[in-house]
């Protein structure tokens, strides 16, 4: 549940910050009359993400076991790729996100209402689709009923509350550090999702080695025990992984964390504090 809470919080907060920046900029520049198109774009993006999640869930249920495993494994790998790109992108651009979005918003305002709707839709839609895909793959990997969905929903709800507090100026947080550390934790979660995706592809007979287990500690850490469930929910831990799963997990996790936390040579000192969008009046 914690892993899914983290996914919902991390991804939801990105979308919340985008919405806060767009709204705050319009309010600050005296263009409250253009808030309607922004909310239309945001609402459409949320609806698309929910529809995408529903298609993944209910569409996959109509497939055969092998097809479900192949789809789940393929989407797990795609989700890991998207999330990896996202955490590196956000770590690099978090400090410049505000000015980048404001520039796009200025261009959209000059072009008209439709452009404004599209700008808001695209800004939030990418986050929404990534969130839906990664949460779906994480839920499939844990297989723990409604618990993962509850965790993700709580994370999204927390991100909405934090976004509102940022907008009101009630909360100030070092966003660069926040996205760095939550991004690192997401990389750990993604490594587990990737390993699970490989196992799915092995069960679909797309990859060999399903019976070649690296180790089996089921007697020490039973999968149905409370601590086994906890480890599975947080790290996608499996007491009897295949050799391919272990190799893929290690080959992804170690270099990804190294490059993610490595400080670029000659990088200038970073500001200590990143703050919320500058607007308090709606």
N, C-alpha and C positions, 0 to 999 in steps of 0.2 A: 504493500500500500504506500510506503514512503517513497519508493521509486516513482510511482505514478503521480503522487503528490508533487514531487520535484519536477516532473515533466510538465504537469499542469501549471505549476507556479512559474517555472522558467519561461515556457513558451507564452503563457498568458500574460506575463508581465511585459514581454516585448510588445505584444499587441496593444496592451493597455497604455504603454508609454507612447506608442505611435499615435493612438487616438488622443491622448492628452496633449501631445505636441501640436497636432492639427487643430484641435479645438482652441487651445490656448493662443495660438498664433492668430486665428480668426478673431477671437475676442479682443486680443491686445491691439489689433490693427483696426478695430471698429467695424468688422464685417460679420456681425452676428447673424445677419440675414442669410449668410451662406452656410450656416450650420446644418440646415436641413439636408442638402445634398451629401454632406459628409456623413451624417447619420444613415442616410439611405445606402451609401457605399459600405459603411461598416456593417449594417444589418444584413446586406446581401452577402458579404463575405462570411459572416457567422453562419447564415443559412446554408451557404455552399459547403462549409466545413462540416456542418452537421449532416447534410445530405450525403457527403462523401463518406463519412463514418458509417452511416446507415447502409449505404451500398456495400461497403466492405464487409460489414457484419452479416447482413441478411443475404447478400449475394453469395458469399462464400459458403453459407449453410446449404445451398442447393447443389454443391459440387460433390464429387466422390471423395473418398478419404485421400487418395493419392493426389487428386487435383487440389484439395484444400491444403495439404502439406506443401505442395509445390508453390501455390499462391502465397501461403503464409511465409515460407522461406524466402521467396523472391522479394516480397514486399518488406520483409525484415531487413534484408540487405540494402534495399533502396532507402528505407527509413534511416538506417545507420549512416548511409552516405549523405543524406540530406541534413541530418542533425549534426554530423561532423562538420560539414561545410558551414552550417549556421553558427555553431559555437565559435569557430575560427573567425567568421565574418563579423559577428557581434563583438568579439573581443577586440578586433582591429578598428571597428567603426563606431563603437558605442559613444565615444567622445564627440563624434561629428554627426551623429544621427539627427540631431535637432536641426542644424543648418541645412543638411541634405534634404530633409522632409520639407522644410520651409521653402527651399528653392523650388521643389517640385510643386508645392502648393501655389506659389506665386504664378508659375507657368499655367497651372490648371485654372486659376481664377481668371487669367487673361483670356483663356480659350472658351470659358463658359461653364454652364451647369453640368453638362454631361461629362466634361473633362474632370470636373471636381469629384463627381461620383466615382468615376473610373480610378482616379488617383487614390481616394480613400479605400476603394474596393481592393485595389492591387496591394496597397500598403498593409492591409490587415489580412487579405485573403491568403497570401503566401504563408504567413504565420499560422493561419487557421488550418490550411491543408497539411502543413508539416505536423501540426499538433494532432490532428485527427489520425494521420497515418502512424505516427510514432506511438500514440496511446493505444491504437488498435493492435499494433504488433506487440506492444508490451503486455496488453491484456491477454493476447493469445499465448504469449510465452509463459505467463504465470498460471493461466487456467484456473483462476481462483474466484470464479463467479463475479459477483458485483463489487467485491472489495477493491479491485484495481480501478474500476470506474468511479467508485466513491472517492478514492484517493485523488484521482485526476480532477474530479469535480471540485473537491475541496481546494486543490491547488489553483484551479481557475478562479474560484470564488475569492480566494486570498489575493490573487493578482488583480482582480477588479477593485477590491477594497484598497489595495496599495496604490493602484493607479489613481483612484479618486483622491486619496490622501496626498499623493504627489501634486495633483492638480490644485488642490486647495492650499498647498504650501505647508501642510501639517507634518510632512515627513521629508527629511533630507537623508540621502544615502549615497555612499560612494558606489555609483553604478558600475564603474569599471571593475572594482574588486568584486562586486556582487556577481556580475556576469562571468568573471574569471573563475571564481570558485564554484558557482553552480554549473558552469560549463564543464569544469573538470569532473564534477560528480556525474554529469550527464554522459560524459565519455565512458565512465565506468559502467553506467547503466547500458549504454549502447554496446559495449563489449559483450555484455550478457545477452542482449537481443541478437547480436550478430552470431554468437555461438548457438543460440536457439534456432536461428534461421538456417544455419548449416545442418543442424539435426533434422529440421523439417525436410530439407532437400535430400537428406539421406533416407528418411522415411518414405519420401516420394520416389526413391530409387533414382534420383538425379545425380547423387554423389555416392561413392562407395564408402565402406568402412563403418556401417551401422553397428556391426557386432564387435568392432575392434575398440574396446573400452580402454581408456587411459588408466583408470583406476575405478574402484567401486568401494565406497565407504558408507553404503546404505545402512550397514549395521551400526555404525558410529553416529551418523547423522541421518536418521530416517527422513524421507521426503515428507511424510505426513506428521512429523513432530512439529511442535510450535517453533523451535529454532530452525528446523529445516524449512518450514514455511516462511519464516522471517528472512532467511538467507535467500530463498528463491524470490521473494517479493522485492527485496532490495537489490540483489546482485544477479538475479536469474541463476542462482547456484543450482547445480545438478550433482547429486552424489555419485552418479555413474556416467560421466561424459565420455564421448568417443574421443579418440586421439585427435581427429580432425577438429573437433570443437575446442579442445585445449590449445592446439597450435594456433588456430584462427583467433581465439580470445587473446592469447599472449602477443601474437604478431600485430594485432590491432592496438591493444591497450598500451603497451610499453612505448612504442614510438609516437603514438598520438599524444599521450600525456607529456612526453618529453618535449615535443615541438609546441604543444599548447602552452606549457608553463615556461618554456625557454624565453628569456628576455632578449630581444634582438640586440645585437652588438651596436653600441653607439646610439641607442635610443635615448631621447631627451627625457628628463624627469617629468613625471606625470602630475597633474594637479591632484591635490589631496581629496578634493570633494567634488562630486557631481551632484547637481541639484535638480529639483523638479522643474517642469515648465513654469514660466513666469505668468501666471494668471490666477486670480482668485474669484473674479466675478463671472458669473454665467449670464 
